[in-house]
Amino acid sequence: MPNKLEMNNSAVFATRLMELRKDKKISQKQAAKDLGISQALLSHYENGVRECGLNFVVRAANYYKVSCDFLLGNSKSTINIGKNVKILDVPEDEFFSTDTILRAALSIGSKVSKDEELLKYVQQVYGISTYLVLYAGVKKGVVSTTWLDDNLLNPDVASYLANNLGTITRSLKWGTKKATKEKEPRSISTVTSWTNDYLNLSIASLL
C-alpha cells in the first residue's frame, strides 16, 4: 500500500502534468501524440487515475522542458540546478538559440558555483544580463511594464548596467590553477563558436 508521501507525489505529478500542458496551450490529443501514448492514457495520468512508469516521467520532463524533480513534486522550481548538476546534450544544442544559451549558462553556472568569488560573479553577470533583457522586452512592448520599476526605465540606466558588466569582469581575481580536461557540452561549443564569429565580424567591420 503506498505511503502518504507517495500518494502526495502522485497527486502533484498529475496536477503539474496537466498544468504544464495547459500553460503551453497544447491540446490533450496533441500532447498524447507527441508523448507516444493514447489520449485516454494521458487523461488517466493527468487525473491521477493511473500511475506512469519512470520512462514516461523522463519523456514528459523533456517534452515540457522541466526537471523530473519538478514533475514529481520534489522541487518547486522547473529548473533544478546545483553544484553537481549534469546538463545532458540534446540535438537542438547544435543550433544557436535561446534554449541553447540557457542550457550553456546552466552548465557553466553549475561548475563555477563551487567557487565563492565566481558564484558572486555569476550572480552579478546573469542578474544584470537578465535585467537588460527585461528592459528590452518592456521597451519593445512584449513584456508588461509592471515587471520593471518605471523609475529605472530609461536608456542611461541600461547603458550604465551594460558598461558595469565590463567593470565586474575586470575586477575578478584570476587564478592560476589549471582546470582538468573535460569534454565540453554541445551547448557550450555552440555558444563559444557563435561568440567567436560575432567577434570576428565586429572586428572586421572596424577595419
Secondary structure as the mmCIF struct_conf table of DSSP 4:
data_model
#
loop_
_struct_conf.conf_type_id
_struct_conf.id
_struct_conf.beg_label_comp_id
_struct_conf.beg_label_asym_id
_struct_conf.beg_label_seq_id
_struct_conf.end_label_comp_id
_struct_conf.end_label_asym_id
_struct_conf.end_label_seq_id
HELX_RH_AL_P HELX_RH_AL_P1 LYS A 4 ASP A 23
TURN_TY1_P TURN_TY1_P1 LYS A 24 LYS A 25
HELX_RH_AL_P HELX_RH_AL_P2 GLN A 28 LEU A 35
TURN_TY1_P TURN_TY1_P2 GLY A 36 GLY A 36
BEND BEND1 ILE A 37 ILE A 37
HELX_RH_AL_P HELX_RH_AL_P3 GLN A 39 GLU A 46
TURN_TY1_P TURN_TY1_P3 ASN A 47 GLY A 48
BEND BEND2 VAL A 49 ARG A 50
HELX_LH_PP_P HELX_LH_PP_P1 GLU A 51 GLY A 53
HELX_RH_AL_P HELX_RH_AL_P4 LEU A 54 TYR A 64
TURN_TY1_P TURN_TY1_P4 LYS A 65 LYS A 65
HELX_RH_AL_P HELX_RH_AL_P5 CYS A 68 LEU A 72
TURN_TY1_P TURN_TY1_P5 GLY A 73 GLY A 73
BEND BEND3 ASN A 74 ASN A 74
BEND BEND4 LYS A 76 ILE A 79
TURN_TY1_P TURN_TY1_P6 LYS A 83 ASN A 84
HELX_RH_3T_P HELX_RH_3T_P1 PRO A 91 GLU A 94
BEND BEND5 PHE A 95 PHE A 95
HELX_RH_AL_P HELX_RH_AL_P6 THR A 98 VAL A 112
TURN_TY1_P TURN_TY1_P7 SER A 113 LYS A 114
BEND BEND6 ASP A 115 ASP A 115
HELX_RH_AL_P HELX_RH_AL_P7 GLU A 116 LYS A 140
TURN_TY1_P TURN_TY1_P8 GLY A 141 GLY A 141
BEND BEND7 VAL A 142 VAL A 143
HELX_RH_3T_P HELX_RH_3T_P2 THR A 145 TRP A 147
BEND BEND8 LEU A 148 LEU A 148
HELX_RH_3T_P HELX_RH_3T_P3 ASP A 150 LEU A 152
BEND BEND9 ASN A 154 ASN A 154
HELX_RH_AL_P HELX_RH_AL_P8 PRO A 155 ARG A 170
TURN_TY1_P TURN_TY1_P9 SER A 171 SER A 171
BEND BEND10 LEU A 172 LEU A 172
HELX_LH_PP_P HELX_LH_PP_P2 LYS A 177 LYS A 181
HELX_LH_PP_P HELX_LH_PP_P3 LYS A 183 PRO A 185
HELX_RH_AL_P HELX_RH_AL_P9 ARG A 186 LEU A 206
#
